[in-house]
Each structure stands twice: as structure tokens, then as C-alpha cells.
Amino acid sequence: MNFIQGKLLPYDANPLPEGANAMPNLDFMLTGDYVELHNLLKITGLADSGGSAKMMVADGAVTVDGRVETRKTCKIRAGQVVLLGDTRIAVHEA
């Protein structure tokens, strides 16, 4: 347990400074068999455009199931987890 400003909080390996907001975990429901990685980033609002999503992926900023993924059109299927920074996207079947 960590103590932050007199409060007992669950352990967090990456505590945030006071006033900072953690980005939420996102749940994404697939409407088909898969979604391409760069499209997932754009649809969830983590990228402003398809071009910026592709750059994030190409720069190695995204992991899929714990491994860095640099293929922009990687097919993301139900059950996979995508991480970008401190944001986690869990992909589910609709």
C-alpha cells in the first residue's frame, strides 16, 4: 500500500501526481471479426487522425498483448489487449 497525502491507496507502480487524471481503461466491442490497429486507435479517440495513429504504431508506441507492434494494419481480434501509454484497450466480441 502507498501513502499519498495521508491517504492509504492500493499499490500503483506508476503513481500520478496530485491533480493528474489517469486515462481510463477502455472496452472496445468488435462489430466484425477484427479491426486494424491504426483504426482502433482512431475510433477510440487515442489518435486525432489515421495518419497520427499510423505514426504512433510505426514509432513503436503501441503494444498488443504485451509486445511492441509496428504493423499499422495488424488485425486486432476479440480477447486482445492494446496499450498506448497508460491507456489499456480491451477488445471484446459484440
C-alpha positions in Angstrom: 0.0 0.0 0.0 1.1 3.5 -0.7 0.5 6.6 1.4 -0.2 9.8 -0.7 -1.1 12.9 1.2 -2.4 11.0 4.2 -4.5 8.5 2.2 -3.9 4.8 2.1 -4.2 3.7 -1.6 -3.7 0.4 -3.4 -0.2 -0.1 -4.7 0.4 1.6 -8.0 3.7 1.1 -9.8 3.2 4.4 -11.6 1.5 6.8 -9.2 0.2 10.0 -10.6 0.9 13.5 -9.1 -2.0 15.1 -7.3 -4.4 16.6 -9.7 -3.4 14.4 -12.6 -6.1 12.2 -14.1 -5.4 8.6 -15.2 -6.7 7.7 -18.6 -9.4 5.1 -18.3 -9.3 1.5 -19.4 -11.3 1.3 -22.5 -13.5 -1.6 -23.6 -14.0 -1.9 -27.4 -16.7 -4.1 -28.8 -16.0 -5.6 -32.2 -18.7 -5.5 -34.8 -16.8 -7.8 -37.2 -14.0 -10.3 -37.0 -11.3 -7.8 -36.4 -10.3 -4.1 -36.5 -7.0 -2.8 -37.9 -4.7 -1.4 -35.2 -4.5 2.1 -36.6 -8.3 2.3 -37.0 -8.7 1.1 -33.4 -6.6 4.0 -32.1 -8.6 6.5 -34.2 -12.0 5.1 -33.3 -11.2 5.1 -29.6 -10.0 8.7 -29.8 -6.4 8.0 -28.8 -5.3 9.4 -32.2 -6.5 12.5 -33.8 -6.3 11.1 -37.3 -5.4 7.9 -39.2 -2.1 9.5 -40.0 -1.2 10.2 -36.4 -2.3 6.6 -35.5 -0.1 5.1 -38.1 2.9 7.2 -36.8 2.3 6.1 -33.2 2.3 2.4 -34.3 5.4 2.9 -36.6 7.3 4.6 -33.7 6.7 1.5 -31.5 4.5 3.3 -29.0 1.8 0.6 -29.1 1.8 -2.9 -27.6 -0.5 -5.7 -28.4 -0.7 -8.5 -25.8 2.5 -7.2 -24.2 4.6 -7.0 -27.4 5.5 -3.9 -29.4 3.5 -3.9 -32.6 4.8 -1.9 -35.6 2.4 -3.2 -38.2 -0.2 -0.5 -38.8 -2.8 -2.8 -40.2 -2.3 -5.6 -37.6 -5.6 -7.3 -37.2 -6.9 -6.9 -33.6 -9.4 -9.6 -32.6 -11.6 -10.2 -29.5 -9.6 -11.1 -26.4 -6.6 -9.0 -27.3 -5.3 -6.1 -25.2 -3.8 -3.0 -26.7 -1.7 -0.5 -24.7 -0.8 3.1 -25.7 0.9 5.0 -23.0 -1.1 4.5 -19.8 -4.3 3.6 -21.7 -5.4 0.0 -22.0 -7.9 -1.1 -24.6 -9.6 -4.5 -24.0 -11.2 -5.8 -27.2 -14.4 -7.9 -26.9 -16.9 -9.6 -29.1 -20.1 -7.8 -29.6 
